[in-house]
Amino acid sequence: MTKTGQVAWNPRWSPTRNASRQLPTIVRAYFAEVRQLLATDPPPAELHRIRLATKRIRYTLELFRPCYGPGLEIRLAALQRLQKVLGEVNDCAASERLISGLIAAGAARTRVQNFLQRRALAKAEELRQEWHDTFDAPGREQWWLQYLATRARVP
């Protein structure tokens, strides 16, 4: 990707050829971005950046469904699993912020906020486990890159 987030799309090439040339670069950047963010052990509220990156990569890949076979569906399902957990983390963080404006300060608000904080932390840990044990397990990035580079087909 360039600094503006655009890929170097060649208008003389077919969408399939462009996909096989450009998508591996985009996915490689996604893996690097998520690894870098997770390495800082961010609090649940900051995992929203990963959520947005995951949505972007998933929606980008979905545009190229006609250029790939069923292997892409397997990869999209893995992204959807990450998105689900990230959504749950975000829901907890957003709800915690909302609660402070809806419930007067006191024991009830504190209990609700504590519950939401614990749930957000648990979901954040679930995300880290899914990322490290499954999505980014040894060889998985290469599994993605090889597929995207070589499995594109003419729709």
Sine and cosine of phi, psi and omega as CSV:
sin_phi,cos_phi,sin_psi,cos_psi,sin_omega,cos_omega
0.00,0.00,0.47,-0.89,0.08,-1.00
-1.00,0.05,0.05,-1.00,0.00,-1.00
-0.87,0.49,-0.45,0.89,0.00,-1.00
-1.00,0.09,-0.04,1.00,-0.01,-1.00
1.00,0.04,0.11,0.99,-0.01,-1.00
-1.00,-0.05,0.52,-0.85,0.07,-1.00
-0.99,-0.10,0.33,-0.94,0.01,-1.00
-1.00,0.06,0.97,0.23,-0.03,-1.00
-0.97,0.23,0.78,-0.63,0.00,-1.00
-0.99,-0.12,0.93,-0.37,-0.06,-1.00
-0.92,0.40,-0.26,0.97,0.02,-1.00
-0.99,0.14,-0.26,0.96,-0.03,-1.00
-1.00,-0.09,0.35,-0.94,0.07,-1.00
-0.96,0.29,0.32,-0.95,0.09,-1.00
-0.84,0.54,-0.59,0.81,0.00,-1.00
-0.90,0.43,-0.73,0.69,0.01,-1.00
-0.91,0.40,-0.68,0.74,0.05,-1.00
-0.87,0.49,-0.68,0.73,-0.01,-1.00
-0.87,0.50,-0.73,0.68,-0.04,-1.00
-0.93,0.38,-0.38,0.93,0.04,-1.00
-1.00,0.02,-0.59,0.81,-0.16,-0.99
-0.99,-0.15,-0.60,0.80,-0.07,-1.00
-0.88,0.47,-0.63,0.78,0.06,-1.00
-0.85,0.52,-0.61,0.79,0.03,-1.00
-0.90,0.43,-0.68,0.73,0.00,-1.00
-0.90,0.43,-0.69,0.73,-0.01,-1.00
-0.93,0.37,-0.63,0.77,0.06,-1.00
-0.86,0.51,-0.68,0.73,0.02,-1.00
-0.91,0.42,-0.59,0.80,0.04,-1.00
-0.89,0.45,-0.75,0.66,0.03,-1.00
-0.84,0.54,-0.71,0.71,-0.02,-1.00
-0.90,0.44,-0.68,0.73,-0.02,-1.00
-0.89,0.45,-0.73,0.69,-0.03,-1.00
-0.93,0.38,-0.67,0.74,0.05,-1.00
-0.85,0.53,-0.70,0.71,-0.02,-1.00
-0.89,0.45,-0.70,0.71,0.00,-1.00
-0.91,0.41,-0.70,0.72,-0.01,-1.00
-0.93,0.37,-0.47,0.88,0.01,-1.00
-0.89,0.45,-0.40,0.92,0.01,-1.00
-1.00,0.08,-0.04,1.00,-0.02,-1.00
0.78,0.63,0.86,0.52,-0.09,-1.00
-0.94,0.35,0.45,-0.89,0.10,-1.00
-0.92,0.39,0.32,-0.95,-0.06,-1.00
-0.78,0.63,-0.66,0.75,-0.04,-1.00
-0.88,0.48,-0.48,0.87,-0.02,-1.00
-0.99,0.10,-0.11,0.99,0.06,-1.00
-0.96,0.29,-0.13,0.99,0.03,-1.00
-0.86,0.51,-0.54,0.84,0.04,-1.00
-0.87,0.49,-0.63,0.78,0.03,-1.00
-0.93,0.36,-0.62,0.79,0.04,-1.00
-0.85,0.52,-0.73,0.68,0.00,-1.00
-0.90,0.43,-0.67,0.74,0.02,-1.00
-0.90,0.44,-0.63,0.78,0.00,-1.00
-0.92,0.39,-0.66,0.75,0.06,-1.00
-0.89,0.46,-0.70,0.71,-0.01,-1.00
-0.87,0.50,-0.73,0.69,-0.06,-1.00
-0.93,0.37,-0.65,0.76,0.01,-1.00
-0.89,0.46,-0.74,0.67,-0.03,-1.00
-0.91,0.41,-0.58,0.82,0.06,-1.00
-0.89,0.45,-0.74,0.67,-0.01,-1.00
-0.90,0.44,-0.59,0.80,0.00,-1.00
-0.87,0.49,-0.49,0.87,0.04,-1.00
-0.89,0.46,-0.42,0.91,-0.10,-1.00
-0.97,-0.25,0.31,0.95,0.04,-1.00
-0.79,0.62,-0.69,0.72,-0.01,-1.00
-0.89,0.46,-0.33,0.94,-0.04,-1.00
-1.00,0.01,-0.10,1.00,-0.07,-1.00
-0.73,-0.68,0.24,-0.97,0.02,-1.00
-1.00,-0.07,-0.34,-0.94,-0.06,-1.00
-0.91,0.42,-0.31,0.95,0.05,-1.00
-0.88,0.47,-0.49,0.87,0.04,-1.00
-0.93,0.37,-0.59,0.81,0.01,-1.00
-0.89,0.46,-0.60,0.80,0.04,-1.00
-0.89,0.45,-0.68,0.73,0.00,-1.00
-0.93,0.36,-0.64,0.77,0.05,-1.00
-0.90,0.44,-0.61,0.79,0.04,-1.00
-0.90,0.45,-0.60,0.80,0.05,-1.00
-0.91,0.42,-0.65,0.76,0.06,-1.00
-0.91,0.42,-0.62,0.79,0.02,-1.00
-0.90,0.44,-0.62,0.79,0.05,-1.00
-0.88,0.47,-0.70,0.71,0.06,-1.00
-0.88,0.48,-0.70,0.72,-0.01,-1.00
-0.87,0.49,-0.62,0.78,-0.01,-1.00
-0.88,0.47,-0.75,0.66,-0.01,-1.00
-0.92,0.40,-0.67,0.74,0.04,-1.00
-0.88,0.47,-0.61,0.80,0.06,-1.00
-0.90,0.43,-0.63,0.78,0.03,-1.00
-0.92,0.39,-0.64,0.77,0.07,-1.00
-0.88,0.48,-0.73,0.68,-0.03,-1.00
-0.90,0.44,-0.64,0.77,0.03,-1.00
-0.86,0.51,-0.68,0.73,0.02,-1.00
-0.90,0.43,-0.73,0.68,-0.02,-1.00
-0.89,0.45,-0.68,0.73,0.00,-1.00
-0.92,0.38,-0.64,0.77,0.01,-1.00
-0.90,0.43,-0.63,0.78,0.02,-1.00
-0.88,0.48,-0.68,0.73,0.04,-1.00
-0.91,0.42,-0.64,0.77,-0.03,-1.00
-0.92,0.39,-0.63,0.77,-0.04,-1.00
-0.84,0.55,-0.64,0.77,-0.05,-1.00
-0.88,0.47,-0.41,0.91,0.03,-1.00
-1.00,-0.05,-0.22,0.97,-0.07,-1.00
-0.97,-0.23,-0.53,0.85,-0.07,-1.00
-0.91,-0.40,0.76,-0.65,0.01,-1.00
-0.87,0.49,0.52,-0.86,0.02,-1.00
-0.83,0.56,0.64,-0.77,0.02,-1.00
0.45,-0.89,-0.18,-0.98,-0.10,-0.99
-0.89,0.46,-0.66,0.76,-0.03,-1.00
-0.89,0.45,-0.73,0.68,0.01,-1.00
-0.89,0.46,-0.67,0.74,0.01,-1.00
-0.87,0.48,-0.68,0.73,0.01,-1.00
-0.88,0.47,-0.71,0.71,-0.01,-1.00
-0.90,0.43,-0.71,0.71,0.01,-1.00
-0.90,0.45,-0.66,0.75,0.03,-1.00
-0.89,0.46,-0.67,0.74,0.05,-1.00
-0.86,0.50,-0.75,0.66,-0.02,-1.00
-0.90,0.43,-0.61,0.79,0.05,-1.00
-0.90,0.44,-0.71,0.71,0.02,-1.00
-0.89,0.45,-0.68,0.73,0.01,-1.00
-0.91,0.42,-0.67,0.74,0.03,-1.00
-0.88,0.47,-0.68,0.74,0.03,-1.00
-0.90,0.44,-0.65,0.76,0.02,-1.00
-0.91,0.42,-0.67,0.74,0.01,-1.00
-0.93,0.36,-0.60,0.80,0.06,-1.00
-0.89,0.46,-0.63,0.77,0.05,-1.00
-0.92,0.38,-0.62,0.78,0.07,-1.00
-0.87,0.49,-0.66,0.75,0.05,-1.00
-0.88,0.48,-0.75,0.66,-0.01,-1.00
-0.86,0.51,-0.66,0.75,0.03,-1.00
-0.89,0.45,-0.73,0.68,0.01,-1.00
-0.87,0.50,-0.68,0.73,0.00,-1.00
-0.90,0.44,-0.81,0.59,-0.11,-0.99
-0.96,0.29,-0.63,0.78,-0.10,-0.99
-1.00,0.07,-0.45,0.89,-0.09,-1.00
-0.84,-0.54,-0.91,0.41,-0.14,-0.99
-0.89,0.46,-0.70,0.72,-0.04,-1.00
-0.93,-0.37,0.48,0.88,0.07,-1.00
-0.89,0.46,0.34,-0.94,0.00,-1.00
-0.78,0.62,0.77,-0.63,0.03,-1.00
1.00,0.04,-0.18,0.98,-0.07,-1.00
-0.94,0.34,-0.63,0.77,0.03,-1.00
-0.88,0.48,-0.68,0.73,0.02,-1.00
-0.89,0.46,-0.60,0.80,0.06,-1.00
-0.85,0.53,-0.69,0.72,0.06,-1.00
-0.91,0.42,-0.78,0.62,-0.13,-0.99
-0.90,0.44,-0.70,0.71,0.00,-1.00
-0.89,0.46,-0.68,0.73,0.01,-1.00
-0.87,0.50,-0.77,0.63,-0.06,-1.00
-0.91,0.41,-0.51,0.86,-0.02,-1.00
-0.98,0.18,-0.49,0.87,-0.15,-0.99
-0.88,-0.48,-0.23,0.97,-0.10,-0.99
-0.98,-0.18,0.05,1.00,0.04,-1.00
-0.90,0.44,0.63,-0.78,-0.03,-1.00
-0.68,-0.73,0.40,-0.92,0.02,-1.00
-0.94,0.33,0.82,-0.57,0.00,-1.00
-0.93,0.38,0.00,0.00,0.00,0.00
